[in-house]
């Protein structure tokens, strides 16, 4: 099967990671196709400075077919970043989570199969598929034990990519992202901590006991991983962990953020974590490193950049 020769395509392009990937593709000389929900294009400002440098398309992949878009443009690589990305929200609305993650992925793959089979498809999956950590880094061949609907839907999406590679010969791979952060992030642990410190610099409440461990990945490292897999991966339905190799407890993370926000709050703890949330997530990235991946921005530098962005957008400076 010959490779498609059109521009790269990004789904979820108006979002946090998607917009950074679009930026990187533009900076690399491409004019990417950028798909997202109509509501996302109406509210997101992430790509305002890039008007005319990419092709925006409003499309709901869970409900609408991408056959026409793919047949006309035949993208070289499809970076599939759209979907639901919240464990607590998936517990509240498992059907919506399924629609946005598993169903939309199957719709996209079928459209590729029908109209642009030479396109490569890369999925951003999640470390959540592993379930509870064991205190050691996860390897891609470790057992998966999803603890929340979000993890199940991501694992199902991975399964579809592997199946379409095996049965139909599509070029696919899934990247299991460990928690990604950076400018434009507006949810999850690091953003929540920055917001709490801003709102009450005297005291912040931390979920759990603060000893939860995470392997946080600065967004440019995640973008680097995506482009390395696109360029050098086998693309036979395999999976790759995307981590940074700097595991940190949530308490230490909060201390690092406080230092950068010039605050000294008292920490209090809820003593419990939300359903479906693992205590320890760390990545073994040996497989990805073999393709030339190496984190370029460390945790300390990444937090400095993220806090600077947060203080700019929240104070208008």
C-alpha positions in Angstrom: 0.0 0.0 0.0 1.6 3.3 -1.1 1.8 6.1 1.4 -0.5 9.1 1.0 1.3 12.3 0.1 -1.0 15.0 1.4 -0.4 17.3 4.3 -0.6 16.0 7.9 -3.9 16.1 9.7 -4.6 16.7 13.4 -7.8 15.9 15.1 -8.5 17.8 18.4 -6.4 20.6 16.8 -8.0 23.4 18.8 -7.1 21.8 22.1 -4.1 21.8 24.3 -1.8 19.2 22.8 -3.4 19.4 19.4 -2.6 23.1 19.0 1.0 22.7 20.0 1.3 19.9 17.4 -0.2 22.1 14.8 2.3 24.8 15.7 5.2 22.4 15.4 4.0 21.1 12.0 3.7 24.7 10.7 7.1 25.5 12.0 8.4 22.5 10.2 7.1 23.8 6.9 3.7 22.1 6.6 0.2 23.5 6.2 -1.7 21.0 8.3 -5.4 20.1 8.2 -6.9 20.8 11.6 -10.1 19.1 12.6 -12.1 19.8 15.8 -15.7 20.2 17.0 -17.5 23.4 15.9 -17.8 24.3 19.5 -14.1 24.0 20.0 -13.3 26.4 17.1 -15.9 28.8 18.4 -14.2 29.1 21.9 -10.5 28.2 21.5 -8.0 30.9 21.1 -5.0 28.5 21.0 -4.3 29.0 17.2 -5.3 32.6 16.8 -1.9 33.7 15.8 -1.6 31.0 13.1 -4.5 32.1 10.9 -3.9 31.2 7.2 -1.1 28.8 8.1 -3.4 25.7 8.5 -6.7 24.5 7.2 -9.4 24.5 9.9 -12.3 22.0 9.5 -15.3 21.8 11.9 -16.3 18.1 12.2 -17.7 15.8 14.9 -15.9 12.5 14.3 -18.3 10.6 16.6 -21.3 11.6 14.5 -20.0 12.6 11.0 -18.0 10.8 8.4 -14.5 12.1 7.5 -14.6 10.2 4.2 -15.0 13.3 2.0 -12.2 15.2 3.8 -9.8 12.3 3.6 -10.6 11.4 0.0 -9.9 14.9 -1.2 -6.8 15.6 0.8 -5.2 12.2 1.4 -3.2 13.3 4.5 0.2 11.7 4.9 -0.2 11.2 8.7 -3.4 11.6 10.8 -2.6 12.5 14.4 -5.8 11.5 16.2 -5.8 13.7 19.4 -9.5 14.4 19.7 -11.6 12.9 22.5 -12.6 12.9 26.1 -9.7 13.3 28.5 -11.1 13.2 32.1 -11.3 10.2 34.4 -13.9 11.8 36.8 -16.0 13.0 33.8 -15.9 9.5 32.3 -17.2 8.1 35.6 -20.1 10.6 35.6 -20.8 10.1 31.8 -19.5 6.8 30.6 -21.6 6.8 27.4 -20.4 10.2 26.3 -16.8 9.1 27.0 -17.3 6.1 24.8 -18.7 8.2 22.0 -15.9 10.7 22.0 -13.0 8.2 22.4 -13.9 4.7 21.1 -16.7 5.4 18.6 -15.0 8.5 17.1 -11.8 6.5 16.6 -13.7 3.6 14.8 -15.4 6.2 12.6 -12.1 7.7 11.7 -10.4 4.4 10.9 -13.3 3.3 8.7 -13.1 6.5 6.8 -9.3 6.0 6.3 -9.9 2.4 5.2 -12.5 3.5 2.7 -11.0 6.7 1.2 -7.3 7.1 2.2 -5.7 3.8 3.1 -2.2 5.1 2.5 -2.5 7.6 5.4 -0.8 6.7 8.7 -2.9 7.0 11.9 -1.4 7.8 15.3 -3.6 7.7 18.3 -3.0 9.5 21.6 -4.0 7.0 24.2 -3.3 7.2 27.9 -1.3 5.6 30.7 -4.7 5.1 32.4 -5.1 1.9 30.5 -2.5 0.2 32.9 -4.6 0.8 36.0 -3.0 0.8 39.4 0.8 1.2 39.4 3.2 -1.1 41.1 5.9 1.4 42.0 8.0 0.6 39.0 7.8 2.0 35.4 5.2 0.5 33.1 6.3 -1.3 30.0 4.1 -1.5 27.0 3.7 -5.3 27.3 2.6 -5.1 31.0 -1.0 -6.2 31.7 -3.7 -3.6 31.4 -6.3 -3.2 34.0 -8.5 -0.2 33.4 -10.0 1.4 36.4 -12.4 3.9 34.8 -14.6 4.2 31.7 -12.0 6.6 30.2 -9.3 4.0 30.4 -11.6 1.4 28.8 -12.5 3.7 25.9 -8.9 4.5 25.2 -8.0 0.8 25.3 -10.8 0.1 22.9 -9.5 2.7 20.6 -6.0 1.2 20.7 -7.6 -2.2 19.9 -9.3 -0.8 16.8 -6.0 0.7 15.6 -4.2 -2.7 16.1 -7.1 -4.5 14.4 -7.2 -2.2 11.3 -3.4 -2.7 11.0 -3.7 -6.4 11.1 -6.8 -7.0 9.0 -6.7 -4.1 6.6 -3.0 -3.3 6.5 -3.4 0.3 7.7 -0.3 1.9 9.2 -1.2 2.7 12.8 0.3 3.2 16.2 -0.9 4.2 19.7 1.0 6.5 22.1 0.1 6.1 25.8 0.6 9.5 27.1 1.6 10.0 30.7 0.3 13.3 32.2 1.1 16.1 29.8 1.4 19.8 30.8 2.5 23.2 29.5 1.1 26.5 28.3 -2.6 26.2 27.3 -3.3 23.4 29.7 -6.6 24.2 31.4 -7.4 21.0 33.4 -5.8 18.3 35.4 -3.3 18.3 38.3 -0.8 21.1 37.4 -3.5 23.5 36.2 -5.6 22.8 39.3 -2.7 23.4 41.6 -1.9 26.8 39.9 -5.5 27.8 40.2 -5.7 26.9 43.8 -2.6 28.8 44.7 -3.8 31.8 42.8 -7.2 31.7 44.6 -5.8 31.1 48.1 -2.1 31.6 48.5 -2.4 30.8 52.2 -3.9 27.3 52.0 -4.5 24.7 49.3 -6.2 21.3 49.4 -4.5 18.4 47.7 -6.4 15.4 46.6 -5.3 12.2 48.3 -2.4 12.0 50.7 0.1 13.8 48.4 2.2 10.7 47.9 0.7 9.9 44.5 3.5 9.6 41.9 3.2 10.9 38.4 5.6 11.0 35.4 4.7 14.5 34.0 5.7 15.3 30.4 6.1 18.8 29.1 4.0 19.3 26.0 6.9 19.8 23.5 8.2 16.4 24.5 4.9 14.8 23.7 4.9 16.6 20.4 8.4 15.3 19.7 7.2 11.8 20.5 4.3 12.0 18.1 6.5 13.2 15.2 9.2 10.6 16.0 6.7 7.8 15.8 5.3 9.2 12.6 8.7 9.3 11.0 10.3 6.1 12.4 7.7 3.9 13.9 6.9 0.4 12.5 3.2 1.5 12.4 1.9 -2.0 12.6 -0.6 -1.3 15.4 2.1 -1.2 18.2 2.0 1.0 21.3 4.5 3.4 22.8 4.8 4.9 26.3 5.4 8.7 26.3 7.0 9.7 29.6 9.8 12.0 30.8 11.6 9.9 33.4 11.2 12.4 36.2 8.6 10.9 38.6 7.5 13.2 41.3 5.0 13.1 44.2 2.1 15.5 44.1 3.3 17.1 47.3 6.7 17.8 45.8 5.0 19.0 42.6 2.9 21.5 44.6 6.0 22.7 46.4 7.8 23.4 43.1 4.8 25.3 41.7 4.5 27.3 44.9 8.2 28.3 44.6 7.5 29.6 41.1 4.3 31.5 42.2 6.1 33.0 45.2 3.6 31.5 47.6 3.9 29.5 50.9 0.5 28.0 51.5 -0.3 25.4 54.1 -1.1 22.0 52.5 -4.1 20.0 53.6 -5.1 16.7 52.2 -8.4 15.0 51.4 -7.0 11.6 52.2 -8.8 9.9 49.2 -8.5 9.9 45.5 -11.3 10.0 42.9 -12.6 6.6 41.6 -10.5 5.3 38.8 -7.4 7.3 39.7 -4.1 5.4 40.1 -1.7 6.2 42.9 1.5 5.5 40.9 2.1 6.1 37.1 5.7 5.9 35.8 6.8 5.2 32.2 9.4 2.9 30.7 10.2 4.7 27.4 12.8 2.3 26.0 10.7 1.5 23.0 10.2 5.1 22.1 13.8 6.0 22.8 14.8 3.5 20.1 13.2 5.8 17.6 15.2 8.7 18.7 12.9 10.2 21.4 14.5 12.0 24.3 12.8 14.6 26.5 14.2 18.0 25.7 12.4 20.0 28.4 12.7 18.8 32.0 10.1 19.1 34.8 11.7 22.1 36.5 12.0 24.1 33.2 8.6 23.0 32.1 6.9 24.2 35.3 8.7 27.6 35.0 7.3 28.0 31.5 3.9 26.9 32.5 3.6 29.2 35.5 4.8 32.1 33.4 2.1 31.4 30.9 -0.6 31.0 33.6 0.3 34.2 35.3 0.2 36.0 32.0 -3.2 34.8 31.0 -4.7 35.2 34.5 -3.3 38.7 35.2 -3.3 40.1 31.7 0.3 41.0 31.9 
